[in-house]
Amino acid sequence: MIVFCHLLNDRSGSPTVLRATLEALGARESGLLFVGSQGCGVLDQAGVSTRRYWYRRSRYRIVTLFTYFASQLALYRALSLSRDIPSDATIFVNTLLPFAAMLWGKRTGRRVIVHVHEISITPGPLRCFLTRCAGRCASLLLYVSNDHRARLPIDGPRALILPNPVSPEIAVRARDHAPGRAGGDFRVLMLASLRGYKGVEEFMALAAALRERADISFDLVLNAGTEEVSAFTARHPDTVNVTIHPRTDDPTSFYARADLVLNLSRVDQWIETFGLTIVEAMTFGIPVIAPPVGGPAEIVTNGDQGYCIDSRDGLALRAAITGLADNSETYAAMSRAARVRARDFTFDVYATALRAALDWTEGAQGKS
């Protein structure tokens, strides 16, 4: 049995990758998922036996920190009271946050695997505590990129690089999508959380700077509810060439009509460990603009599948967008290159590498 532990179920990257992990490891038949009680997201459709433990977030950071530690007490208790977890079960911890699962697994002599997704953990003492827990409890650490591992090194366990996969559902939809321009306006898309460091203000400024181009339109899909989206839209009444959407259950509908996908995360505030929307877009044959550092720089070769541009360089961003909108040959070449590169991030590639990693740790533990 594999026991999976996660904190917040939403539609962001880490639970999305966990859902792929559950499917790759056949968790519907023999897995067990512990997840925090707050949140409604992609794990709801995972089809895995699920147990909720108490967790609440607050708009006040100090309150959220308190409830976070309380949630870990709840998780530790839930694991301890579960009499149906065999002694040889593997504890698979998704992100560093469910540290109680690491401690419980280590204390009970079970194999612990930590799938690390984050870099920026604040405050500093919390980051130190979580990385020490992983270093002392885990048998294996899974990172999503080489840059990720270099920026958050954890001494002790073996560490492997396992790039995130594109879900089979998205891949199937992409197969039926005709390559090249979607037709009509040149549509620029970004999917992001409603956080300043994700570059949402840069996206709006970029659209405002290109208002005179009637043939270029912008779509912004925010991982936020309708009230938050309405408040954000109200702050940008003059940006008439942008359509702002709330969180979606079907990102493929946006990829299918997009011509270019952006990731504008601020490199001075947030380093992307991977960039799942980038490879999802490339699966559709859509060129991308991504940050020049972090995981995205390992996915995108500048000038090949798209461009690697600092989101603070508005002039370069505008030139890249207008250049692709105006040059069909360049666009077609980047579209083809994007689809070829996306083959390295399929679900089958991920599942094979993941199962091999778990087989290795099982063999290594058996020898120790």
N, C-alpha and C positions, 0 to 999 in steps of 0.2 A: 504493500500500500504506500501511496505517496500522499502526504498531508500538505496542502498548499495553504499559505497564510499571507493575507494581504490586508491593507488598512482601509483605503477608501475606494469604493466602487463608483467610478464615473466613466466618462468617455475619453479620457486622456490616454497617453501612450502606454503607461505601465500596466493598467488593467487590460488594455487591448492586447498587449504582448502576452500577458498571463493567460488570456483566453486561448491564444494560439498554443501556448505551452500545455494547457489542459488537454487540448485536442491532440497534440503531438504525442502525449504520454498516455493516451487512453484513459483519462481521468473519469470519464462518464461511467466506466465499468467498475473501477476500483479506487478512485480517488476520493478525497474529502477536502472541502474548501472551508477555511475559516476566514471571514471577512467582517470588517467593521459594520455596525448597524446603520450608520448614516451613508446615504448615497444610493443612487439608482443609475446603473450603467451597463456596460457591455457584459459583465459577468452574470447578469440576470438571465441571459440566454445561453449560458455555458452548458447547462444540462448536467451539472455535477452536484452531488449531494453537498449541501451548504449549511453551515452553522454560523449564526451571527453572534458577534460579541459587541458589547457596548462601545460606542464612539460617537462623539459630537464635535463639530467644528464651531468656531465663533468668529465674528468679525473682529474681535479683540484678540490680539496675538498672544498675550499672556494667558488668557482663558483657554485658548486652543492648546497651548503648551501643557497646561494643567490637565485638560481633558485627554490629551494624547497619552500622557503617562498613566492616567486612570484607565484608559483603554487597554494598555498593555498589562495591567494587573488583571483586567477582565479576560484578556486573551490567555494569559498564563493559567488562570483558574479554569477556563473552558477546556483547555488542553488537558489539564490535570484530572478533570472530572470525566473525560472521555475514556471509558473503559474498553472501547472497541478499536483503539489504535494499537496494533501489534508492536511488539518490542523491536522488530526489524524494519519498521516503517521509516521512510525517508521524509524529513521535514524540509519542504521547499519554501523558502522565504522570499517573497517578491518585493523588492526594494529593501533598503536597510531599516525602514521604519518599524516593522513588526519584530522588534528585538526580543520580545518575550518568547517568541517561538524559537529563536536561536538559543536562548538560555535554557528553555525547557528541553529542547532536543539534546543539548549538550549534557544537561544534568541527568537525563534518562538514558544516555548512551546511544542515542539514535543518530543516524547520519544526517547532517545539516548541509543544505545547499542554499546559497544566497545569490539571487539574481539581482545584481546591482544596476540601478537605472539612473541614479541621481549623481550630481557633482556638488551643487550648491546646497549645503545644509547649514542652516543657521538656527540658533546661535552656535558659535564655535565649540563650546563645551559639549553640545549635543552631537555635533559631527564627530568629535573625538570619541565620545562614548559609543556611538553606533559603530564606528569603524573598529574599535577595540572588541566590541561584542562579536562582530563578524570574523575578525582575525583569530579570536580564541575559540569560537564555537563551530565555524564552518569547516567542512571537508573540501569544499569547492566553491570558488567564486566565479560567477559568470558576468562578464562585462560586455557592453554592446559595441565597443569600438576600441582601437588601440589608444586613441587620444583619451578616452574615458579612463582606461586603466592607468595611464601616465599621470592624469590629473588627480586621481583618487587611489593611490597605491595603498594596499592593505597587506601587511606582512603576515606570513604564516601559511595560509591555505594555498593550494594550487589555484591559479587563475587562468581562465580561458576566455577568448574573444568569441562571442556568439552574436552576430548582427541580427537585428530584429527582422521578422518576416512580414511579407504582405499576406493578408488573410486570403484563404482560397476563394471566399465570396467576391472580394475585390478583383482577384486575378481572373475569375471567370467572366465578370462583367467587362474587364479590360480586354479580354480576348475578342469580344464581340464589337469592340470599339474601333472604328476605322482610324488608321494613323493619319497624322497631319492636322492641319487647321480644322477647328470645329465648324467654321463657316460663320458668316455675319460679322458682327463686331469682334475685335480681338479682345478676348475676355481674360482678365488677370485675376487669379484666385489666391486667397490665403485662408488657411484654417488655423486658428490659434486660440489660446486661452485669453481671457480679458485681463491681461496683466501687462503693465507698461513695458517690462523687459522682453516681452514677446514681440515688440515692434508694431503694435497696433496703431500707435500714433504716427509712426513713420509711414505705415501703409496709407493712412488717411492723407498725410502730407504729400505723398507720392501721387495719389489720385488727384489731389487738388492742383498739383503742378502740371498735370496732363489734361486738365479740363478742356483745353482748346482742341484736343484730339477727339473729335466726335466718334471716331471709329474704334476707340479703346474704352472699354468699360471694366469695372472692378467689382468683385464679389468678396465679401469678408464674412466668413463663417466663424462665429465665436462660440467657444465652449461655455455658454452662459444661457440663463433663462431669458424669457421675453422681457421681463421688467428691466433687467440689467442692460439688455440690448437696446431697449427704448431709451434709457437714460444716456447710454453712450451715443446713440444716434442724435439725440437732442443737443449734444455738445458739438455736433458737426453739421449744422443746418445748411452750410453752403457747399458741401461736397456732394454735388448732385449726380456725379457719375459713379457713385458707389451704392451697391445694394448690400445691406447688412442683415445677416441671418442669425437666428439663435441656433443653439446646438442641434445637431441632426443625427438621426439614426441611419441615414443613408448618404455617406459622403460620396459614394460613386456617382450619384446624380449630379453633383457639382463637378467632379473630375470629367464626366462625360461631355460637358459643354465648356470646359476651360481650355485655353490655349497656352497658358503659362501659369505656373504655381510658384509662389514666393514663400520663403521663410526669412523673416526680417528680425530675428532675435538679436538683441543688442549684445554685441560681443564683449562690451566692457561691463555688462551686468549679468549676463547669462550665457553659459557655454552649452550648446546642445550636445548631448552625449551621442545622439544618433540622428533623428529627424525622420520619423515614420511617414509623414505626409509627403516628403520628398520622394521616397521610393514608391509610394502608392501612386503618385503622379507619373513617375517614370514608367510604371507598369502600363499606364495608358498611352505611353509615347508622348508625354507632355514634357517639354523642357522646363527647367527649374532655375530659380535664383536662390542661392543658399549662402549662409555665412561662410567666410573664408577660413574659419578655425573650427575645432571640435570634430565631432563625428561626421557632420555634413561634408567636410573637406575630404574625408576618406571615401565618400560616396560619389561626389561630383568632381569631375575634372574640368577645371575652368576652360570654357571655350569648346567643350565636347558635348556633354549632356545638358549644358546650360552655363551659368556663370556663378562664380563665388565672389560675392560683393559685400562689403561692410555696409550695414543698413544706414550708417551715418553718412554715407557717400551718395547723396541724393542725385547728383549729376550723373554718376556712373549708372545708377539704377534707371534713371530716365532714358539714358542712351541705350542701355541693354533692352529695355522694353520696346522702345520705338524701333530699334534695329531689327528685332525679331518680328515686330508687326509689319515692317516694310520690306523685309527680305525673305521671300518664300523659300529660296534655296538654302539659306542658312537655317531657317526654321526646320525644314524637312530633314536636313542632316542631323540636327540636334535631336529631333524626334526619334529618328532611327537609333541613334546612339543611346538615347534614354531607355528605349525598350530592350536593347541588348544588355545594358548594365543592370537593369531590373531583374534579369534572370538569376543574378547572384543572391537575390533576396526572396526567393520563393519559399512557400511553406515547406515543400519537400526537402529543400536544402537545410532549412532550419531544423526540421524534425529529425533528420538523419544525424546532424551534428549534436543535437541535444541528447538523443538516445545514446550516442557514443560516449558523450561526457558522463552521463549517469552510469553507464556500464563500467567506465573506467574507475569511477569513485567506488562503486560497489566491489570491484575486484581489488582495489587498493585497500579498502577497509577490511576485506576478508583476509588479506595477507598480514595485516597489522596485529 
